[in-house]
Amino acid sequence: MKVVIAPDSFKESLSAIEVANEIKAGFSQVYPDAKYFLRPVADGGEGTVDAMVNALNGHKVKVSITDPLGEKGLAFYGISGDGQTAVIEMAAASGLERVSIDKRDAKITTSYGTGELIKDALDRGCKKFIIGIGGSATNDGGAGMLQALGVRLLDKFGNQIGYGGISLSAIDKIDISQMDHRIKQCDFEVACDVTNPLTGENGASVIFGPQKGATPLDVKLLDSNLKHFAQVIKQTFNVDIEFTPGTGAAGGMGAALLVFMNAKLKPGIEIITKLLNLDELVKEADLVITGEGRLDYQSVNGKVPVGVAHIAKKYNKPVIAIVGSLGDKAETVYPCGISSMFSILSKVSTLSEALDSNMAKLNIYNTSMNIALTLKIGKNLK
């Protein structure tokens, strides 16, 4: 029996590879001779670097960066085993997790650190970039990232503008003459699971600004500033990106990557599963097991279990989802190709108990073993 194990992480508890290992351990108690193929998956957000480094026989690199508040700190990214591909999580350098709740202010946070990660990867010879832009703390239209890579965003006096979305209104000219020339020789794929435009009612500032510390007045200011940025881009490059789907992702980072890096914005799960060669593995499998921290009606929108299930459905392969918890209308995932789903929780528990990594490992192990035992019973039934 060939079993493909392709889960996402259980957020705030276990990494995707830890989840995969526990599923294999549980199943192996019942089917020790089965062939297991572990492919930890991510959708472009937290855990993407770990999943890709594991799949590509790569390694992590730690870099000194400028955090969202302009302070120095450390961040990481991954490089594939052949040294050609860099896997970057924007959140590692410019994410909400780096800013305490009381200091979140979408007017001043910068994406400069993400640009520093890209530059470091260029220095190490990377030619292909996979960038996950979920979880950002910024609303600067990617301006900080661009500045880190040599783009000069100048005010009417010829000076570089400051950090943050509040400074975008001062842009009078965009000078790319000093932009890192190696960028043109590279391929950029961006894991982008939202279709929001840059501005307007569904734009970056209105939809995502409040969670980054923006007040209602801030939202109006930031939206106006992104609109101004889009106008200067149009005047400079004759490209109108204000209402292009995906340009509002990560506070406008989608727009900057699209215009200045000629990036391709794709669903994160699509990029990752292709890189993992998951299609070919699933095609030859007898059983596919996936999972994530929570499965509910929102999981149909590009989440890992449904992405894996879509691949399995093409080849009529059964899919079992092992998850931390089952939420509202979880049954909506059945038509997507998931055959059955199981929560690992065996008793009523507090959130902290459920998230405890040791307890989560035990719960995944026990659930996986019990599923395997049930499959064995089913095989013996006549």
SULVENWO-V457529 format. One record per helix or strand of 3 or more residues. SS is the DSSP state (H for helix, E for strand). FROM is the first residue (numbers start at 0). LEN is the number of residues. If there is no record, write none. Layout:
ss:SS from:FROM len:LEN
ss:SS from:FROM len:LEN
//
This chain:
ss:E from:1 len:4
ss:H from:15 len:13
ss:E from:34 len:4
ss:H from:47 len:8
ss:E from:58 len:8
ss:E from:71 len:8
ss:E from:84 len:5
ss:H from:89 len:5
ss:H from:95 len:3
ss:H from:100 len:3
ss:H from:111 len:12
ss:E from:127 len:5
ss:H from:142 len:6
ss:E from:151 len:3
ss:H from:164 len:6
ss:E from:172 len:3
ss:H from:180 len:5
ss:E from:186 len:5
ss:H from:203 len:5
ss:H from:209 len:3
ss:H from:215 len:22
ss:H from:248 len:12
ss:E from:263 len:3
ss:H from:267 len:8
ss:H from:277 len:6
ss:E from:286 len:4
ss:H from:296 len:4
ss:H from:303 len:11
ss:E from:317 len:6
ss:H from:329 len:7
ss:E from:339 len:4
ss:H from:350 len:5
ss:H from:356 len:24
//
